[in-house]
Amino acid sequence: MRSEELENTASNLADLTFRLLASCHEKEERLAKNHGLTQAEFRCLRLIQAGENINNREIAERMKLSASRLTRIIDGLVLKGYVMREIEPSDRRNMRVYLSSKGVEFTQRLNGDYLNIHKDILSDIDLVQHKPLINAMTHLLSALERWIAKS
């Protein structure tokens, strides 16, 4: 690929990924609001799987948040009855977090609605483009993850 062509492709990719990220944030914000959540609470619930008993540090790491910011998010989810937490006996600075039965039901509905949004999005794209789209996005994600790992 010529240098000029690479420059143009990189410029297009930079613009598209910027706009895609903004649109994905908007999509998540709307879904979260429709379910009485903040976007951060939505993301946190997406990370906690039913039956999973996860450490607060691991959630903070996955979400790229400080422990204090995560604590405020978990506090909100506890108040809403979606998660339970308990102090780890071996290290009292850590908590174990898990979905309550209400949280399991709620996240099933939430995940179903999230899937339906993506079905709606795909319905605006020709069926023959679905597989190439997923393939291209998978390659893009892999390349991005490799770039992050190098840093």
TIKOL-430299 format. One line per 4 residues: their letters; for each residue x, y, z of N, C-alpha, C, O, CB. Coordinates in steps of 0.02 Angstrom, whole numbers. Each point is the difference from the previous one (the first is absolute). Glycine has a CB too. Layout:
N
a = X Y Z X Y Z X Y Z X Y Z X Y Z ~ ...
***
This chain:
151
mrse = 43 -59 0 -43 59 0 45 62 0 47 5 40 -140 -67 21 ~ 78 108 -105 39 61 -4 -10 43 62 -51 -5 34 42 3 -158 ~ 58 43 139 -1 42 60 -62 45 1 -32 8 52 157 -11 -49 ~ -141 33 -60 -58 45 -5 -65 -39 12 -46 24 33 109 50 -114
elen = -66 -134 53 -59 -41 8 -8 -22 74 -55 0 26 67 -40 -146 ~ 43 22 151 -1 -18 71 -22 59 43 -39 -7 47 131 -76 -67 ~ -67 142 2 -19 61 36 -76 12 -5 -32 15 50 146 35 -72 ~ -142 -57 -37 -72 10 -10 -41 -52 37 -51 16 31 75 35 -143
tasn = -2 -114 108 -36 -53 35 3 10 75 -50 -8 34 77 -71 -128 ~ 31 98 120 7 13 72 -44 58 21 -31 -2 53 149 -41 -56 ~ -122 95 -38 -42 57 15 -74 -20 2 -37 20 45 122 56 -100 ~ -106 -116 6 -69 -24 -1 -15 -43 61 -52 6 31 53 -3 -156
ladl = 46 -48 142 -9 -44 57 -4 41 65 -42 -14 43 103 -77 -103 ~ -18 141 66 -1 43 60 -67 35 7 -28 2 55 152 15 -66 ~ -150 9 -43 -65 34 2 -57 -49 15 -43 14 42 86 71 -124 ~ -42 -142 49 -53 -49 11 0 -27 71 -53 -6 31 60 -25 -152
tfrl = 52 15 148 1 -28 67 -20 53 52 -31 -16 51 122 -64 -87 ~ -73 143 23 -21 54 45 -76 6 1 -31 3 53 139 58 -74 ~ -138 -60 -39 -73 5 -5 -35 -62 26 -53 5 31 68 70 -130 ~ 14 -133 86 -29 -63 25 0 -2 76 -49 -19 31 88 -39 -135
lasc = 16 79 134 4 1 73 -53 47 29 -34 -18 48 157 -6 -54 ~ -130 83 -23 -51 48 23 -70 -30 -6 -41 8 44 116 88 -76 ~ -88 -129 -24 -66 -30 -11 -12 -58 48 -56 -9 25 62 42 -145 ~ 46 -73 134 -7 -55 48 -14 26 70 -39 -29 37 117 -41 -107
heke = -45 125 88 -14 31 65 -73 23 4 -34 -10 50 154 47 -41 ~ -144 -6 -62 -69 23 -3 -48 -59 5 -50 4 36 84 93 -107 ~ -20 -152 36 -41 -60 3 -4 -27 71 -54 -14 25 86 -14 -144 ~ 26 23 153 2 -25 68 -36 47 48 -36 -21 45 144 -36 -71
erla = -98 122 16 -31 50 43 -77 -5 -4 -34 2 51 134 74 -67 ~ -126 -83 -44 -73 -6 -9 -27 -64 32 -50 2 34 59 63 -141 ~ 25 -120 95 -22 -64 29 3 3 76 -48 -20 34 88 -42 -135 ~ 14 89 128 7 6 73 -57 43 28 -32 -19 49 158 6 -58
knhg = -138 70 -21 -52 46 24 -68 -33 -2 -40 8 46 108 89 -87 ~ -82 -135 -13 -65 -34 -6 -10 -52 55 -56 -19 15 61 37 -138 ~ 50 -41 152 -4 -50 54 15 30 69 9 -38 48 24 -49 -132 ~ -30 153 89 11 32 64 70 -6 26 12 -1 61 -129 -20 -37
ltqa = 165 15 -69 70 -7 18 41 58 -26 -20 35 -46 7 -159 46 ~ 71 133 30 50 43 -30 38 -43 -51 -4 -61 2 15 136 103 ~ 25 -42 -149 39 -38 -49 53 -43 36 14 -56 -21 -33 147 -65 ~ 48 -64 139 51 -38 38 -31 -61 33 30 -53 1 34 159 19
efrc = -125 -98 7 -34 -58 30 -16 -53 -53 8 -59 13 -58 135 75 ~ 29 -53 -147 -13 -47 -55 63 -40 -17 -3 -61 -6 -85 140 -39 ~ 143 -44 38 63 -34 -17 22 -48 54 24 -55 -14 10 154 -53 ~ -43 -80 129 18 -43 56 -42 -64 -1 26 -55 7 8 156 61
lrli = -99 -93 -78 -44 -59 -3 17 -45 -59 -6 -61 5 -83 128 49 ~ 111 -38 -109 20 -40 -59 62 -43 16 11 -52 -31 -59 140 -46 ~ 88 -65 125 61 -37 17 -11 -57 50 38 -48 3 24 153 -24 ~ -115 -99 61 -12 -50 52 -48 -52 -28 -57 15 -17 76 70 110
qage = 4 -146 -98 -41 -54 -27 -41 -33 56 21 -1 58 65 -19 -149 ~ -144 -7 73 -41 -36 48 41 -57 29 33 -37 -36 -140 67 -26 ~ 104 -37 128 37 -54 33 73 17 14 35 -38 33 -112 -41 -87 ~ 100 136 29 69 20 10 7 39 65 -41 43 15 60 -40 -140
ninn = 32 -19 162 16 34 62 67 33 -13 52 -33 2 -118 -49 74 ~ 65 147 -90 60 34 -26 27 51 50 -39 32 36 -3 -49 -152 ~ 106 25 117 35 47 44 -8 71 -28 3 10 -61 80 -100 95 ~ -93 139 11 -8 69 -22 61 26 -38 -7 41 -46 -68 -23 144
reia = 134 -42 -80 61 22 -36 -2 -24 -72 21 37 -45 44 -39 152 ~ -89 -58 -118 -4 -27 -68 -50 40 -42 13 14 -59 17 -128 102 ~ -86 133 -13 -49 40 -36 31 68 -17 -6 23 -57 -90 -81 116 ~ 128 90 -11 32 65 -12 51 -5 -56 5 44 -43 -22 -13 164
ermk = 55 -85 -121 50 -11 -53 -33 -7 -68 21 31 -49 54 -86 133 ~ -127 14 -87 -36 -11 -63 -32 64 -27 -2 12 -60 -20 -129 96 ~ -3 158 11 -34 62 -20 48 59 -6 -19 54 -22 -83 -96 78 ~ 166 32 -37 50 53 -2 -21 59 44 2 58 -21 31 -93 -96
lsas = -54 18 179 -23 51 48 41 -4 64 30 -52 15 -146 47 -64 ~ 115 59 86 31 0 67 -46 -39 47 -60 -7 -13 119 119 -8 ~ -31 -137 75 -39 -37 50 -55 44 29 -56 -24 12 156 -46 15 ~ -86 134 -15 -51 44 30 -58 13 -49 -58 2 21 148 52 48
rltr = -74 -46 -133 -54 10 -50 -42 -63 -5 -61 4 -4 133 77 -60 ~ -40 -139 64 -38 -63 -4 -44 -8 62 -57 -23 -6 149 -28 -63 ~ -67 70 127 -40 -7 61 -65 39 -6 -53 -24 22 158 11 45 ~ -103 73 -96 -61 39 -9 -49 -34 -48 -60 1 10 126 104 12
iidg = -39 -136 -74 -42 -36 -48 -32 -61 34 -60 -11 -7 133 49 -89 ~ -32 -76 132 -26 -59 36 -52 21 52 -51 -33 8 161 -26 -25 ~ -98 115 52 -49 26 49 -68 10 -33 -51 -20 27 144 76 37 ~ -93 -26 -124 -63 12 -36 -34 -65 -19 -61 -5 6 108 111 -49
lvlk = -8 -155 21 -29 -64 -20 -26 -39 61 -49 -37 -6 126 34 -93 ~ -44 10 156 -23 -32 62 -66 32 21 -47 -35 18 165 10 18 ~ -122 92 -38 -61 36 18 -59 -21 -44 -57 -4 23 126 100 16 ~ -55 -109 -102 -53 -21 -47 -16 -74 7 -48 -24 -31 86 113 -48
gyvm = 1 -125 118 -13 -70 14 26 -48 -53 -20 -58 -1 -78 96 61 ~ 143 -15 -104 24 -42 -55 63 -39 18 13 -53 -29 -63 135 -49 ~ 89 -57 125 60 -36 20 4 -5 76 -31 39 36 90 0 -140 ~ -22 -88 125 14 -10 71 76 4 6 37 -14 -47 -142 -59 68
reie = 128 91 39 72 2 11 14 -24 70 -40 7 46 56 88 -128 ~ 43 -123 89 22 -22 66 75 12 4 36 -5 -50 -130 -82 59 ~ 116 101 50 72 12 11 36 -66 -2 -23 -50 28 0 153 42 ~ 80 -104 -104 40 -61 -3 32 -12 68 34 44 26 -11 -27 -150
psdr = -34 -76 153 29 -13 66 77 1 0 31 19 50 -132 -88 -25 ~ 131 48 -81 73 -3 -2 33 69 -10 58 9 17 -69 -124 -62 ~ -27 163 18 27 67 -11 -57 49 5 -37 11 -49 130 -55 -27 ~ -102 74 133 -58 42 15 -3 63 -44 -51 35 1 54 -79 115
rnmr = 50 59 -153 -2 58 -45 -37 -16 -64 -18 44 -39 126 -4 87 ~ -120 -105 -60 -33 -22 -61 -70 -24 13 -17 -22 55 127 -9 -102 ~ -151 36 -5 -68 -24 3 -10 -52 -55 33 2 -52 -74 108 100 ~ -5 -155 -36 -24 -46 -52 -68 27 -21 -41 19 43 105 -121 4
vyls = -75 105 -111 -62 28 -27 -34 -53 -43 33 -36 -37 14 154 39 ~ -112 -124 5 -37 -48 -41 -71 26 -11 -25 42 37 95 -138 8 ~ -102 70 -98 -68 20 -16 -49 -30 51 7 -58 18 24 68 -140 ~ -78 30 143 -55 -26 41 -48 -36 -47 8 2 -61 4 91 149
skgv = -62 -127 -60 -49 -33 -44 -37 53 -42 -15 -13 -59 1 -82 142 ~ 0 153 -54 -30 55 -37 47 23 -55 -21 16 -56 -44 19 158 ~ 130 -34 -86 50 21 -49 7 -48 -58 10 20 -57 50 36 149 ~ -66 -121 -77 4 -51 -54 -58 10 -49 10 2 -60 46 -84 139
eftq = -116 89 -52 -59 12 -42 8 64 -41 -13 2 -60 -59 -62 144 ~ 93 112 -49 7 66 -32 52 -3 -56 -12 26 -55 -20 29 163 ~ 90 -85 -95 52 -2 -51 -20 -43 -59 22 12 -56 63 5 145 ~ -126 -68 -78 -26 -40 -56 -42 44 -46 6 -2 -61 -6 -102 132
rlng = -44 145 -41 -42 47 -40 45 52 -34 -9 15 -59 -89 -31 139 ~ 145 43 -42 46 51 -26 40 -28 -59 6 33 -52 1 19 167 ~ 21 -111 -107 39 -31 -53 -43 -16 -61 22 5 -57 55 -53 143 ~ -140 28 -74 -46 -13 -55 -14 64 -39 -1 0 -62 -51 -93 127
dyln = 41 148 -29 -11 64 -33 62 23 -38 -4 29 -54 -78 1 143 ~ 141 -43 -60 63 18 -32 8 -39 -65 21 28 -51 31 -3 164 ~ -68 -88 -112 2 -42 -60 -49 26 -52 16 2 -60 19 -101 129 ~ -95 117 -47 -51 25 -47 22 64 -35 -15 11 -59 -72 -63 130
ihkd = 122 95 -35 26 61 -31 47 -19 -57 -3 30 -54 -6 33 164 ~ 51 -112 -98 48 -20 -52 -35 -36 -58 23 5 -57 66 -15 145 ~ -143 -25 -74 -40 -29 -54 -30 56 -42 -1 -4 -62 -25 -97 133 ~ 1 153 -39 -28 58 -36 53 33 -44 -13 18 -57 -70 0 150
ilsd = 142 -10 -65 55 31 -38 17 -44 -61 7 26 -55 39 27 161 ~ -41 -118 -95 16 -45 -55 -55 -3 -53 14 -13 -59 54 -54 138 ~ -130 80 -59 -55 -2 -48 6 56 -52 -31 -4 -53 -42 -47 141 ~ 112 103 -73 12 54 -47 61 -13 -45 19 43 -41 -70 36 123
idlv = 80 -137 -75 59 -19 -40 -18 -62 -40 -29 -47 27 111 96 59 ~ -65 -49 -150 -15 -58 -42 27 -63 32 55 -1 27 -53 73 -129 ~ -42 -125 100 18 -64 30 67 -26 -25 38 -29 39 -159 4 -29 ~ 136 35 -74 64 -25 -27 60 37 30 56 -24 -5 -115 -5 -101
qhkp = 48 86 137 54 39 31 12 -19 73 50 21 30 -78 71 -107 ~ -17 -131 108 6 -16 71 66 -37 15 37 21 44 -162 -27 -36 ~ 138 -47 -44 60 -40 14 64 41 -14 45 -1 42 -109 -104 -71 ~ 70 140 -28 60 41 -10 8 55 52 56 17 20 -66 -41 -142
lina = -46 52 145 2 51 52 30 -28 65 45 30 29 -145 27 -81 ~ 74 -113 74 25 -31 62 73 -20 -9 40 8 46 -156 -50 -18 ~ 133 16 -86 70 -20 -14 46 61 4 53 -3 32 -94 -92 -105 ~ 22 149 41 41 60 0 6 29 70 54 21 21 -89 3 -139
mthl = -20 -23 155 2 28 68 42 -45 46 35 26 44 -148 26 -61 ~ 111 -117 6 41 -46 40 74 13 -14 41 1 47 -132 -87 -50 ~ 109 96 -60 70 15 -17 21 68 29 56 7 25 -67 -75 -130 ~ -33 117 101 15 66 27 11 -4 76 48 29 26 -116 25 -118
lsal = 24 -90 126 8 -7 73 65 -36 17 35 21 46 -160 -24 -34 ~ 141 -49 -48 63 -37 13 61 46 -10 46 0 40 -101 -107 -76 ~ 54 146 -18 56 45 -13 4 54 54 55 17 22 -68 -38 -145 ~ -43 46 145 -1 50 53 26 -29 65 39 32 35 -136 25 -91
erwi = 76 -118 73 24 -32 61 75 -13 -3 34 6 51 -146 -59 -36 ~ 137 34 -73 73 -9 -8 36 66 9 53 2 31 -72 -99 -109 ~ -8 151 50 30 66 6 1 21 74 50 26 24 -90 6 -140 ~ -14 -45 152 -4 17 72 52 -40 39 34 26 43 -157 1 -53
aks = 129 -91 -6 47 -44 35 72 23 -9 41 -11 45 -121 -83 -60 ~ 96 124 -42 68 24 -12 17 60 43 58 12 16 -67 -54 -133 ~ -41 80 134 12 63 37 18 -11 72 11 48 37 -89 7 -112
***
